[in-house]
Every structure is written in structure tokens, then in C-alpha cells.
Amino acid sequence: MTVEELIERLGEYDGDAKVRLMAQPNYPFEYGIRGLASTSEISGYHYEHNDGDASDEGTPEEIIYLVEGEQIGYGQKDAWDAAS
């Protein structure tokens, strides 16, 4: 899913709704979202906190990660069937 697709999908919902992450379909848990992190932000953080020791792997594909926050409770297995 791209950022544009995510924004489009989120636009279908109430703007005041909370965003959470549902994980592990066989034993589902519900998590809050701590935040977002991109591959470039992660690389920059690594560079700044490791004495400028950057890897030689080149520029990674830009990916935006939803970072798991606090576990809120048990999830529902039906979420995977309802997701489109």
C-alpha cells in the first residue's frame, strides 16, 4: 500500500476516529500507533547516533512504517476478513 492509497482509504472514515494496529491473526492483539518512521529517517537516526558510521548499501527504497505502540487488548480475528 502506498501513502496515497492509505490517505485515500483513511478519508473514507470519520476524521476523529482513532487509528490502531491489529496484529497476529491467529491470536490477535490490538495496539496503538506510536508513530511513523521512514527508511530515510531510520537511516538518518542510525547515522547520527553511530558516529556517522553509515552503511555502504546505497539508498534504500522509501518505506513508511507504522510503529507499534502500547498493547491495548485482544483483537478480533474477523478484522482480517473485513479488511480490504
C-alpha positions in Angstrom: 0.0 0.0 0.0 1.3 3.5 -0.8 0.9 6.6 1.2 -1.6 8.0 -1.3 -3.6 4.7 -1.0 -3.5 4.9 2.8 -4.7 8.6 2.8 -7.5 7.7 0.3 -8.6 4.8 2.5 -8.4 6.8 5.7 -10.5 9.5 4.0 -13.4 7.0 4.0 -13.6 7.1 7.8 -14.6 9.7 10.4 -11.6 12.0 10.9 -11.9 11.8 14.7 -11.6 8.0 14.7 -8.6 6.5 16.5 -6.0 4.6 14.5 -4.8 1.3 15.8 -2.9 -1.7 14.6 -4.3 -5.2 14.6 -1.6 -7.9 14.7 -1.3 -11.7 14.7 -4.4 -13.1 13.0 -4.3 -16.5 14.9 -4.0 -14.8 18.3 -5.0 -11.2 17.6 -3.9 -8.2 19.7 -4.8 -4.6 19.2 -2.1 -1.9 19.5 -2.0 1.8 19.5 0.2 3.5 16.9 3.4 5.1 18.5 4.1 7.0 15.3 5.6 6.7 11.8 9.1 6.2 10.6 10.5 6.2 7.1 13.6 4.4 5.8 15.4 7.7 5.3 14.5 8.8 8.9 15.8 5.5 10.3 19.0 5.7 8.3 19.5 9.3 9.4 18.9 8.4 13.1 21.4 5.5 12.7 24.0 7.8 11.1 23.6 10.5 13.8 23.7 8.0 16.7 26.6 5.8 15.5 29.4 8.4 15.0 28.5 8.9 11.3 29.1 5.2 10.5 26.7 4.8 7.6 26.4 1.5 5.7 27.5 1.2 2.0 24.3 -0.4 1.0 23.1 2.6 -1.0 19.8 4.4 -0.8 17.1 2.0 0.4 13.6 2.1 -1.1 11.5 4.6 0.8 9.0 2.8 3.0 6.9 4.4 5.7 6.4 2.2 8.8 3.5 2.4 11.3 5.4 1.8 14.5 3.6 -0.3 17.1 2.6 1.4 20.3 1.2 0.1 23.6 -0.8 -3.1 23.5 -4.5 -2.1 24.2 -6.1 -5.5 24.4 -7.2 -8.6 22.5 -8.2 -8.1 18.8 -10.8 -9.8 16.7 -10.0 -12.5 14.1 -12.7 -11.2 11.8 -10.7 -8.0 11.2 -8.6 -9.8 8.5 -11.8 -10.9 6.7 -13.3 -7.4 6.9 -10.1 -5.6 5.7 -10.0 -4.6 2.1 
